Amino acid sequence: MDDISDTGTLYIVATPLGNLQDITLRALDTLKSVNIIACEDTRRTSILLRHFGITGQKLVSYHAFNENKAIQGILDRLDGGLDVAVITDAGTPAISDPGYALVRAAYESDIQVIPVPGPSAVTAALSVCPLPVHNFFFAGFLPHKKGRKSKLEFLASLQSTVVFYESPFRILKLLQETEEYFPGASVFIARELTKMYEEFLCGSPSELCRHFTQTKIKGEFVVVVSPAGKKSAAQIPEQE
């Protein structure tokens, strides 16, 4: 790597999933010290910054729909010696959220990239999961249509615990597909992590389908699927 002392530093900063008390002291120090914060939603970021009394940083929009266009502007600022923090609406950037393309571009431009670790939905869910998670495959969000079937077939062939992210609009579909592609599997769901209506459920895909057809589905989901034959805990009651 060439001398990068004259360029700014790109910080990848994890922010709370919901409960603002989960932010780290280092994340706060970083957000206070940088010149620019690149974020998915400037309005949501403004709420976070106001809560912690952070002022003076320029906010720039950086999300899935403007990612390619925004990257060059961020690189130009870094090349000019300005420090930039990247955050998403919740959790760790680049984990099923914008960030990867910018990190790659920064490396290619010999710009220093530093992680500021903290909240992540996948690790939070796995830490309280009663299914075997000593090794797992993180699949993130499945394709909505094209490639979905082949991806599920591949994941089922691994015979490993698989972790998905899912929205309230497709959770029933995912559970039905889990029953088809992972016959006999046990499923653990973490919904609305760290928020007021946080919920944990464990059972078969069909049992969880019945649960969510009897209630209004809200929030974001982490879904852990453990194939049949893996040692797992008995069904646990929901927690609120």
PyRosetta script that sets phi, psi and omega in degrees:
from pyrosetta import init, pose_from_sequence

init()
pose = pose_from_sequence("MDDISDTGTLYIVATPLGNLQDITLRALDTLKSVNIIACEDTRRTSILLRHFGITGQKLVSYHAFNENKAIQGILDRLDGGLDVAVITDAGTPAISDPGYALVRAAYESDIQVIPVPGPSAVTAALSVCPLPVHNFFFAGFLPHKKGRKSKLEFLASLQSTVVFYESPFRILKLLQETEEYFPGASVFIARELTKMYEEFLCGSPSELCRHFTQTKIKGEFVVVVSPAGKKSAAQIPEQE")
pose.set_psi(1, 139.3)
pose.set_omega(1, 179.0)
pose.set_phi(2, -74.0)
pose.set_psi(2, 171.8)
pose.set_omega(2, 176.6)
pose.set_phi(3, -62.6)
pose.set_psi(3, 123.5)
pose.set_omega(3, -176.7)
pose.set_phi(4, -114.8)
pose.set_psi(4, 16.2)
pose.set_omega(4, -174.1)
pose.set_phi(5, -65.5)
pose.set_psi(5, -24.5)
pose.set_omega(5, -177.7)
pose.set_phi(6, -89.5)
pose.set_psi(6, -5.1)
pose.set_omega(6, 179.9)
pose.set_phi(7, -101.1)
pose.set_psi(7, 163.0)
pose.set_omega(7, 176.3)
pose.set_phi(8, -77.3)
pose.set_psi(8, 175.7)
pose.set_omega(8, 179.0)
pose.set_phi(9, -112.0)
pose.set_psi(9, 139.3)
pose.set_omega(9, 176.6)
pose.set_phi(10, -98.4)
pose.set_psi(10, 118.9)
pose.set_omega(10, 179.1)
pose.set_phi(11, -104.9)
pose.set_psi(11, 129.5)
pose.set_omega(11, 176.6)
pose.set_phi(12, -101.0)
pose.set_psi(12, 105.8)
pose.set_omega(12, -167.0)
pose.set_phi(13, -110.5)
pose.set_psi(13, 123.4)
pose.set_omega(13, 175.3)
pose.set_phi(14, -80.9)
pose.set_psi(14, 138.0)
pose.set_omega(14, 179.8)
pose.set_phi(15, -125.7)
pose.set_psi(15, 163.8)
pose.set_omega(15, -173.1)
pose.set_phi(16, -57.7)
pose.set_psi(16, 146.9)
pose.set_omega(16, 175.1)
pose.set_phi(17, -73.1)
pose.set_psi(17, -34.4)
pose.set_omega(17, -179.0)
pose.set_phi(18, -161.9)
pose.set_psi(18, -56.3)
pose.set_omega(18, -179.7)
pose.set_phi(19, -74.7)
pose.set_psi(19, 113.4)
pose.set_omega(19, -174.4)
pose.set_phi(20, -64.6)
pose.set_psi(20, -19.5)
pose.set_omega(20, 179.0)
pose.set_phi(21, -69.4)
pose.set_psi(21, -10.7)
pose.set_omega(21, -179.5)
pose.set_phi(22, -80.1)
pose.set_psi(22, -6.3)
pose.set_omega(22, 179.3)
pose.set_phi(23, -67.1)
pose.set_psi(23, 145.3)
pose.set_omega(23, -178.9)
pose.set_phi(24, -87.7)
pose.set_psi(24, 158.1)
pose.set_omega(24, 176.9)
pose.set_phi(25, -62.2)
pose.set_psi(25, -37.5)
pose.set_omega(25, -179.9)
pose.set_phi(26, -66.5)
pose.set_psi(26, -39.0)
pose.set_omega(26, 177.9)
pose.set_phi(27, -61.1)
pose.set_psi(27, -43.2)
pose.set_omega(27, 178.6)
pose.set_phi(28, -61.9)
pose.set_psi(28, -44.8)
pose.set_omega(28, 179.2)
pose.set_phi(29, -61.6)
pose.set_psi(29, -39.7)
pose.set_omega(29, -178.7)
pose.set_phi(30, -67.0)
pose.set_psi(30, -45.7)
pose.set_omega(30, -179.3)
pose.set_phi(31, -63.7)
pose.set_psi(31, -31.3)
pose.set_omega(31, 177.4)
pose.set_phi(32, -73.3)
pose.set_psi(32, -29.7)
pose.set_omega(32, -170.7)
pose.set_phi(33, -92.3)
pose.set_psi(33, -22.7)
pose.set_omega(33, -175.5)
pose.set_phi(34, -77.5)
pose.set_psi(34, 161.8)
pose.set_omega(34, 177.0)
pose.set_phi(35, -82.9)
pose.set_psi(35, -34.3)
pose.set_omega(35, -172.1)
pose.set_phi(36, -136.2)
pose.set_psi(36, 141.8)
pose.set_omega(36, 172.8)
pose.set_phi(37, -118.5)
pose.set_psi(37, 118.0)
pose.set_omega(37, 176.1)
pose.set_phi(38, -93.1)
pose.set_psi(38, 123.9)
pose.set_omega(38, -171.4)
pose.set_phi(39, -141.9)
pose.set_psi(39, 158.6)
pose.set_omega(39, 179.6)
pose.set_phi(40, -67.0)
pose.set_psi(40, -49.1)
pose.set_omega(40, -175.0)
pose.set_phi(41, -131.3)
pose.set_psi(41, 109.5)
pose.set_omega(41, -176.9)
pose.set_phi(42, -62.4)
pose.set_psi(42, -29.0)
pose.set_omega(42, 179.7)
pose.set_phi(43, -68.9)
pose.set_psi(43, -45.3)
pose.set_omega(43, 179.1)
pose.set_phi(44, -66.6)
pose.set_psi(44, -38.8)
pose.set_omega(44, 178.8)
pose.set_phi(45, -65.6)
pose.set_psi(45, -37.7)
pose.set_omega(45, 178.1)
pose.set_phi(46, -60.6)
pose.set_psi(46, -37.7)
pose.set_omega(46, 177.2)
pose.set_phi(47, -63.0)
pose.set_psi(47, -45.1)
pose.set_omega(47, 178.7)
pose.set_phi(48, -60.9)
pose.set_psi(48, -47.0)
pose.set_omega(48, -177.8)
pose.set_phi(49, -65.5)
pose.set_psi(49, -41.7)
pose.set_omega(49, 178.7)
pose.set_phi(50, -62.0)
pose.set_psi(50, -39.2)
pose.set_omega(50, -179.1)
pose.set_phi(51, -58.1)
pose.set_psi(51, -36.4)
pose.set_omega(51, -177.5)
pose.set_phi(52, -103.1)
pose.set_psi(52, 10.1)
pose.set_omega(52, 175.8)
pose.set_phi(53, 65.8)
pose.set_psi(53, 34.3)
pose.set_omega(53, 179.8)
pose.set_phi(54, -96.7)
pose.set_psi(54, 122.3)
pose.set_omega(54, -177.1)
pose.set_phi(55, -134.5)
pose.set_psi(55, 160.7)
pose.set_omega(55, 172.3)
pose.set_phi(56, 96.8)
pose.set_psi(56, -10.4)
pose.set_omega(56, -179.8)
pose.set_phi(57, -85.4)
pose.set_psi(57, 142.2)
pose.set_omega(57, 175.4)
pose.set_phi(58, -83.3)
pose.set_psi(58, 130.8)
pose.set_omega(58, 178.1)
pose.set_phi(59, -98.9)
pose.set_psi(59, 131.3)
pose.set_omega(59, 174.9)
pose.set_phi(60, -123.4)
pose.set_psi(60, 144.5)
pose.set_omega(60, -177.6)
pose.set_phi(61, -79.2)
pose.set_psi(61, 128.6)
pose.set_omega(61, 178.1)
pose.set_phi(62, -145.8)
pose.set_psi(62, 102.9)
pose.set_omega(62, -177.1)
pose.set_phi(63, -143.4)
pose.set_psi(63, 180.0)
pose.set_omega(63, -172.2)
pose.set_phi(64, -60.4)
pose.set_psi(64, -27.2)
pose.set_omega(64, -174.0)
pose.set_phi(65, -91.6)
pose.set_psi(65, -13.4)
pose.set_omega(65, 177.5)
pose.set_phi(66, -125.3)
pose.set_psi(66, 13.0)
pose.set_omega(66, -170.6)
pose.set_phi(67, -53.3)
pose.set_psi(67, -53.1)
pose.set_omega(67, -176.5)
pose.set_phi(68, -61.6)
pose.set_psi(68, -39.7)
pose.set_omega(68, 180.0)
pose.set_phi(69, -70.5)
pose.set_psi(69, -37.4)
pose.set_omega(69, -174.6)
pose.set_phi(70, -75.7)
pose.set_psi(70, -27.4)
pose.set_omega(70, -173.8)
pose.set_phi(71, -57.8)
pose.set_psi(71, -46.2)
pose.set_omega(71, -176.2)
pose.set_phi(72, -62.1)
pose.set_psi(72, -39.5)
pose.set_omega(72, 178.5)
pose.set_phi(73, -63.3)
pose.set_psi(73, -39.6)
pose.set_omega(73, 178.3)
pose.set_phi(74, -67.7)
pose.set_psi(74, -41.9)
pose.set_omega(74, 178.0)
pose.set_phi(75, -62.3)
pose.set_psi(75, -39.0)
pose.set_omega(75, 179.0)
pose.set_phi(76, -61.0)
pose.set_psi(76, -41.2)
pose.set_omega(76, 179.1)
pose.set_phi(77, -66.4)
pose.set_psi(77, -41.1)
pose.set_omega(77, 177.5)
pose.set_phi(78, -64.2)
pose.set_psi(78, -42.6)
pose.set_omega(78, 177.4)
pose.set_phi(79, -61.4)
pose.set_psi(79, -29.1)
pose.set_omega(79, 179.6)
pose.set_phi(80, -82.2)
pose.set_psi(80, 3.3)
pose.set_omega(80, 176.1)
pose.set_phi(81, 96.2)
pose.set_psi(81, 4.4)
pose.set_omega(81, -179.9)
pose.set_phi(82, -88.0)
pose.set_psi(82, 141.4)
pose.set_omega(82, 175.9)
pose.set_phi(83, -87.1)
pose.set_psi(83, 139.3)
pose.set_omega(83, -176.9)
pose.set_phi(84, -128.1)
pose.set_psi(84, 132.5)
pose.set_omega(84, 171.5)
pose.set_phi(85, -105.5)
pose.set_psi(85, 134.8)
pose.set_omega(85, 175.8)
pose.set_phi(86, -106.7)
pose.set_psi(86, 127.1)
pose.set_omega(86, 174.3)
pose.set_phi(87, -133.1)
pose.set_psi(87, 159.2)
pose.set_omega(87, 174.2)
pose.set_phi(88, -112.0)
pose.set_psi(88, -177.3)
pose.set_omega(88, 179.9)
pose.set_phi(89, -64.3)
pose.set_psi(89, -29.0)
pose.set_omega(89, 179.9)
pose.set_phi(90, -165.5)
pose.set_psi(90, 136.6)
pose.set_omega(90, 174.7)
pose.set_phi(91, 89.1)
pose.set_psi(91, -155.5)
pose.set_omega(91, -173.5)
pose.set_phi(92, -98.2)
pose.set_psi(92, 124.2)
pose.set_omega(92, 177.5)
pose.set_phi(93, -56.7)
pose.set_psi(93, 151.6)
pose.set_omega(93, 176.7)
pose.set_phi(94, 76.8)
pose.set_psi(94, -6.7)
pose.set_omega(94, 175.7)
pose.set_phi(95, -98.9)
pose.set_psi(95, 89.8)
pose.set_omega(95, -173.0)
pose.set_phi(96, 56.7)
pose.set_psi(96, 30.3)
pose.set_omega(96, 176.6)
pose.set_phi(97, -144.9)
pose.set_psi(97, 163.9)
pose.set_omega(97, 177.5)
pose.set_phi(98, -58.0)
pose.set_psi(98, 149.2)
pose.set_omega(98, 177.9)
pose.set_phi(99, 150.0)
pose.set_psi(99, -41.3)
pose.set_omega(99, -175.3)
pose.set_phi(100, -57.6)
pose.set_psi(100, -48.5)
pose.set_omega(100, -175.7)
pose.set_phi(101, -62.0)
pose.set_psi(101, -38.2)
pose.set_omega(101, 178.9)
pose.set_phi(102, -69.2)
pose.set_psi(102, -41.9)
pose.set_omega(102, 178.3)
pose.set_phi(103, -60.6)
pose.set_psi(103, -44.9)
pose.set_omega(103, 179.7)
pose.set_phi(104, -62.5)
pose.set_psi(104, -44.0)
pose.set_omega(104, -180.0)
pose.set_phi(105, -64.0)
pose.set_psi(105, -36.3)
pose.set_omega(105, 179.2)
pose.set_phi(106, -66.1)
pose.set_psi(106, -42.6)
pose.set_omega(106, 177.6)
pose.set_phi(107, -61.7)
pose.set_psi(107, -42.3)
pose.set_omega(107, -179.7)
pose.set_phi(108, -66.0)
pose.set_psi(108, -23.0)
pose.set_omega(108, 178.8)
pose.set_phi(109, -98.5)
pose.set_psi(109, 11.2)
pose.set_omega(109, 179.6)
pose.set_phi(110, 58.2)
pose.set_psi(110, 39.5)
pose.set_omega(110, 176.5)
pose.set_phi(111, -102.6)
pose.set_psi(111, 134.0)
pose.set_omega(111, -178.5)
pose.set_phi(112, -68.7)
pose.set_psi(112, 133.0)
pose.set_omega(112, 178.7)
pose.set_phi(113, -119.7)
pose.set_psi(113, 126.6)
pose.set_omega(113, -176.9)
pose.set_phi(114, -125.8)
pose.set_psi(114, 128.7)
pose.set_omega(114, 176.9)
pose.set_phi(115, -82.8)
pose.set_psi(115, 141.8)
pose.set_omega(115, 171.2)
pose.set_phi(116, -120.2)
pose.set_psi(116, 88.6)
pose.set_omega(116, -168.6)
pose.set_phi(117, -70.3)
pose.set_psi(117, 161.2)
pose.set_omega(117, -179.7)
pose.set_phi(118, 175.9)
pose.set_psi(118, -140.7)
pose.set_omega(118, -173.9)
pose.set_phi(119, -59.0)
pose.set_psi(119, 140.8)
pose.set_omega(119, 174.1)
pose.set_phi(120, -150.1)
pose.set_psi(120, 130.2)
pose.set_omega(120, -175.8)
pose.set_phi(121, -62.1)
pose.set_psi(121, -39.1)
pose.set_omega(121, -176.2)
pose.set_phi(122, -66.1)
pose.set_psi(122, -45.2)
pose.set_omega(122, -179.1)
pose.set_phi(123, -71.9)
pose.set_psi(123, -34.6)
pose.set_omega(123, 176.9)
pose.set_phi(124, -61.7)
pose.set_psi(124, -44.6)
pose.set_omega(124, -179.9)
pose.set_phi(125, -66.4)
pose.set_psi(125, -44.0)
pose.set_omega(125, -178.1)
pose.set_phi(126, -65.1)
pose.set_psi(126, -29.5)
pose.set_omega(126, -177.6)
pose.set_phi(127, -67.0)
pose.set_psi(127, -20.8)
pose.set_omega(127, 179.4)
pose.set_phi(128, -117.7)
pose.set_psi(128, 14.6)
pose.set_omega(128, -177.0)
pose.set_phi(129, -83.8)
pose.set_psi(129, 129.7)
pose.set_omega(129, -179.9)
pose.set_phi(130, -85.6)
pose.set_psi(130, 5.0)
pose.set_omega(130, 177.2)
pose.set_phi(131, -96.0)
pose.set_psi(131, 160.7)
pose.set_omega(131, -177.5)
pose.set_phi(132, -67.2)
pose.set_psi(132, 120.6)
pose.set_omega(132, -177.7)
pose.set_phi(133, -130.9)
pose.set_psi(133, 22.7)
pose.set_omega(133, 178.2)
pose.set_phi(134, -64.1)
pose.set_psi(134, -24.6)
pose.set_omega(134, 165.0)
pose.set_phi(135, -144.4)
pose.set_psi(135, 148.8)
pose.set_omega(135, -176.0)
pose.set_phi(136, -158.1)
pose.set_psi(136, 163.4)
pose.set_omega(136, 175.3)
pose.set_phi(137, -114.1)
pose.set_psi(137, 121.4)
pose.set_omega(137, 178.5)
pose.set_phi(138, -90.2)
pose.set_psi(138, 113.7)
pose.set_omega(138, -176.7)
pose.set_phi(139, -97.9)
pose.set_psi(139, -12.8)
pose.set_omega(139, -178.6)
pose.set_phi(140, 61.7)
pose.set_psi(140, -144.4)
pose.set_omega(140, 177.4)
pose.set_phi(141, -84.1)
pose.set_psi(141, 133.7)
pose.set_omega(141, 174.6)
pose.set_phi(142, -74.1)
pose.set_psi(142, 154.1)
pose.set_omega(142, 171.6)
pose.set_phi(143, -58.5)
pose.set_psi(143, 145.1)
pose.set_omega(143, -178.5)
pose.set_phi(144, -69.3)
pose.set_psi(144, -38.9)
pose.set_omega(144, -177.3)
pose.set_phi(145, -135.0)
pose.set_psi(145, -81.0)
pose.set_omega(145, -175.3)
pose.set_phi(146, -62.8)
pose.set_psi(146, 126.0)
pose.set_omega(146, 177.4)
pose.set_phi(147, 87.7)
pose.set_psi(147, -4.5)
pose.set_omega(147, -178.1)
pose.set_phi(148, -65.6)
pose.set_psi(148, -46.7)
pose.set_omega(148, -178.4)
pose.set_phi(149, -62.1)
pose.set_psi(149, -47.0)
pose.set_omega(149, -178.3)
pose.set_phi(150, -65.9)
pose.set_psi(150, -34.3)
pose.set_omega(150, 178.3)
pose.set_phi(151, -66.4)
pose.set_psi(151, -42.5)
pose.set_omega(151, 178.6)
pose.set_phi(152, -64.5)
pose.set_psi(152, -40.2)
pose.set_omega(152, 178.2)
pose.set_phi(153, -62.7)
pose.set_psi(153, -41.4)
pose.set_omega(153, 178.2)
pose.set_phi(154, -63.9)
pose.set_psi(154, -46.5)
pose.set_omega(154, -177.9)
pose.set_phi(155, -63.6)
pose.set_psi(155, -39.0)
pose.set_omega(155, 178.4)
pose.set_phi(156, -65.0)
pose.set_psi(156, -32.7)
pose.set_omega(156, -178.3)
pose.set_phi(157, -70.3)
pose.set_psi(157, -17.3)
pose.set_omega(157, -177.5)
pose.set_phi(158, -71.9)
pose.set_psi(158, -24.8)
pose.set_omega(158, -175.3)
pose.set_phi(159, 53.1)
pose.set_psi(159, 40.2)
pose.set_omega(159, -179.3)
pose.set_phi(160, -128.8)
pose.set_psi(160, 157.7)
pose.set_omega(160, 172.2)
pose.set_phi(161, -60.6)
pose.set_psi(161, 132.2)
pose.set_omega(161, -177.7)
pose.set_phi(162, -121.3)
pose.set_psi(162, 137.9)
pose.set_omega(162, -179.5)
pose.set_phi(163, -115.4)
pose.set_psi(163, 127.3)
pose.set_omega(163, 179.1)
pose.set_phi(164, -115.9)
pose.set_psi(164, 155.1)
pose.set_omega(164, 160.8)
pose.set_phi(165, -103.8)
pose.set_psi(165, 143.8)
pose.set_omega(165, 177.8)
pose.set_phi(166, -150.0)
pose.set_psi(166, 152.7)
pose.set_omega(166, 179.1)
pose.set_phi(167, -93.5)
pose.set_psi(167, 165.5)
pose.set_omega(167, 177.7)
pose.set_phi(168, -65.3)
pose.set_psi(168, -18.2)
pose.set_omega(168, -176.8)
pose.set_phi(169, -79.9)
pose.set_psi(169, -19.3)
pose.set_omega(169, -176.0)
pose.set_phi(170, -127.2)
pose.set_psi(170, 7.9)
pose.set_omega(170, -176.8)
pose.set_phi(171, -64.1)
pose.set_psi(171, -39.2)
pose.set_omega(171, 178.7)
pose.set_phi(172, -64.8)
pose.set_psi(172, -41.0)
pose.set_omega(172, 177.9)
pose.set_phi(173, -61.3)
pose.set_psi(173, -43.8)
pose.set_omega(173, -179.6)
pose.set_phi(174, -63.6)
pose.set_psi(174, -41.5)
pose.set_omega(174, 179.3)
pose.set_phi(175, -64.6)
pose.set_psi(175, -39.5)
pose.set_omega(175, 177.1)
pose.set_phi(176, -65.0)
pose.set_psi(176, -39.9)
pose.set_omega(176, 177.5)
pose.set_phi(177, -68.0)
pose.set_psi(177, -35.4)
pose.set_omega(177, 177.7)
pose.set_phi(178, -61.2)
pose.set_psi(178, -41.4)
pose.set_omega(178, 178.6)
pose.set_phi(179, -63.5)
pose.set_psi(179, -34.4)
pose.set_omega(179, -179.2)
pose.set_phi(180, -76.7)
pose.set_psi(180, -46.2)
pose.set_omega(180, -172.1)
pose.set_phi(181, -92.1)
pose.set_psi(181, -20.8)
pose.set_omega(181, 178.7)
pose.set_phi(182, -123.5)
pose.set_psi(182, 64.6)
pose.set_omega(182, -175.8)
pose.set_phi(183, -58.3)
pose.set_psi(183, 132.6)
pose.set_omega(183, 179.7)
pose.set_phi(184, 80.9)
pose.set_psi(184, 5.9)
pose.set_omega(184, -176.8)
pose.set_phi(185, -72.5)
pose.set_psi(185, 154.7)
pose.set_omega(185, 169.2)
pose.set_phi(186, -101.1)
pose.set_psi(186, 145.2)
pose.set_omega(186, -176.1)
pose.set_phi(187, -129.1)
pose.set_psi(187, 135.5)
pose.set_omega(187, 173.6)
pose.set_phi(188, -117.0)
pose.set_psi(188, 133.7)
pose.set_omega(188, -179.9)
pose.set_phi(189, -121.9)
pose.set_psi(189, 132.4)
pose.set_omega(189, 170.6)
pose.set_phi(190, -115.9)
pose.set_psi(190, 121.3)
pose.set_omega(190, -176.1)
pose.set_phi(191, -121.0)
pose.set_psi(191, 138.6)
pose.set_omega(191, 176.1)
pose.set_phi(192, 55.8)
pose.set_psi(192, 48.8)
pose.set_omega(192, -176.8)
pose.set_phi(193, -54.6)
pose.set_psi(193, 131.5)
pose.set_omega(193, 178.0)
pose.set_phi(194, 67.8)
pose.set_psi(194, 5.5)
pose.set_omega(194, -178.2)
pose.set_phi(195, -100.6)
pose.set_psi(195, 177.8)
pose.set_omega(195, -174.2)
pose.set_phi(196, -58.5)
pose.set_psi(196, -40.4)
pose.set_omega(196, -175.6)
pose.set_phi(197, -104.4)
pose.set_psi(197, 34.3)
pose.set_omega(197, 176.6)
pose.set_phi(198, -53.0)
pose.set_psi(198, 137.4)
pose.set_omega(198, -176.5)
pose.set_phi(199, -145.1)
pose.set_psi(199, 139.3)
pose.set_omega(199, 175.9)
pose.set_phi(200, -124.6)
pose.set_psi(200, 132.9)
pose.set_omega(200, -178.9)
pose.set_phi(201, -137.2)
pose.set_psi(201, 146.6)
pose.set_omega(201, 177.1)
pose.set_phi(202, -140.5)
pose.set_psi(202, 136.7)
pose.set_omega(202, 179.2)
pose.set_phi(203, 170.7)
pose.set_psi(203, -164.5)
pose.set_omega(203, 176.7)
pose.set_phi(204, -81.4)
pose.set_psi(204, 160.9)
pose.set_omega(204, 177.0)
pose.set_phi(205, -55.9)
pose.set_psi(205, -40.9)
pose.set_omega(205, -178.2)
pose.set_phi(206, -67.6)
pose.set_psi(206, -38.7)
pose.set_omega(206, 178.2)
pose.set_phi(207, -63.4)
pose.set_psi(207, -41.8)
pose.set_omega(207, -179.5)
pose.set_phi(208, -71.3)
pose.set_psi(208, -34.4)
pose.set_omega(208, 174.5)
pose.set_phi(209, -59.5)
pose.set_psi(209, -45.2)
pose.set_omega(209, 180.0)
pose.set_phi(210, -61.4)
pose.set_psi(210, -41.2)
pose.set_omega(210, 179.8)
pose.set_phi(211, -59.4)
pose.set_psi(211, -46.3)
pose.set_omega(211, -174.2)
pose.set_phi(212, -82.0)
pose.set_psi(212, -11.5)
pose.set_omega(212, 172.5)
pose.set_phi(213, -83.5)
pose.set_psi(213, -11.4)
pose.set_omega(213, -178.6)
pose.set_phi(214, -101.1)
pose.set_psi(214, 5.0)
pose.set_omega(214, -178.3)
pose.set_phi(215, -145.8)
pose.set_psi(215, 158.6)
pose.set_omega(215, 176.5)
pose.set_phi(216, -73.4)
pose.set_psi(216, 127.1)
pose.set_omega(216, -174.0)
pose.set_phi(217, -87.1)
pose.set_psi(217, 122.2)
pose.set_omega(217, 179.0)
pose.set_phi(218, -135.5)
pose.set_psi(218, 158.8)
pose.set_omega(218, 170.8)
pose.set_phi(219, 88.6)
pose.set_psi(219, 175.6)
pose.set_omega(219, 178.0)
pose.set_phi(220, -98.8)
pose.set_psi(220, 149.8)
pose.set_omega(220, -172.7)
pose.set_phi(221, -121.0)
pose.set_psi(221, 140.6)
pose.set_omega(221, 162.6)
pose.set_phi(222, -110.0)
pose.set_psi(222, 126.2)
pose.set_omega(222, -175.7)
pose.set_phi(223, -118.7)
pose.set_psi(223, 119.7)
pose.set_omega(223, 179.6)
pose.set_phi(224, -108.1)
pose.set_psi(224, 122.0)
pose.set_omega(224, -177.3)
pose.set_phi(225, -113.7)
pose.set_psi(225, 119.9)
pose.set_omega(225, 178.3)
pose.set_phi(226, -109.6)
pose.set_psi(226, 117.2)
pose.set_omega(226, -176.3)
pose.set_phi(227, -60.0)
pose.set_psi(227, 156.3)
pose.set_omega(227, 176.9)
pose.set_phi(228, -58.2)
pose.set_psi(228, 142.4)
pose.set_omega(228, 179.4)
pose.set_phi(229, 100.5)
pose.set_psi(229, -20.4)
pose.set_omega(229, 175.9)
pose.set_phi(230, -82.2)
pose.set_psi(230, 139.0)
pose.set_omega(230, 179.1)
pose.set_phi(231, -67.3)
pose.set_psi(231, 125.6)
pose.set_omega(231, -178.1)
pose.set_phi(232, -141.5)
pose.set_psi(232, 166.1)
pose.set_omega(232, 179.5)
pose.set_phi(233, -74.8)
pose.set_psi(233, 159.0)
pose.set_omega(233, 174.0)
pose.set_phi(234, -67.9)
pose.set_psi(234, 165.9)
pose.set_omega(234, -179.7)
pose.set_phi(235, -58.3)
pose.set_psi(235, 136.5)
pose.set_omega(235, 178.6)
pose.set_phi(236, -111.4)
pose.set_psi(236, 151.7)
pose.set_omega(236, 178.7)
pose.set_phi(237, -72.3)
pose.set_psi(237, 158.5)
pose.set_omega(237, 177.3)
pose.set_phi(238, -67.2)
pose.set_psi(238, 151.7)
pose.set_omega(238, 178.8)
pose.set_phi(239, -123.5)
pose.set_psi(239, 139.8)
pose.set_omega(239, 178.7)
pose.set_phi(240, -127.1)
pose.dump_pdb("model.pdb")
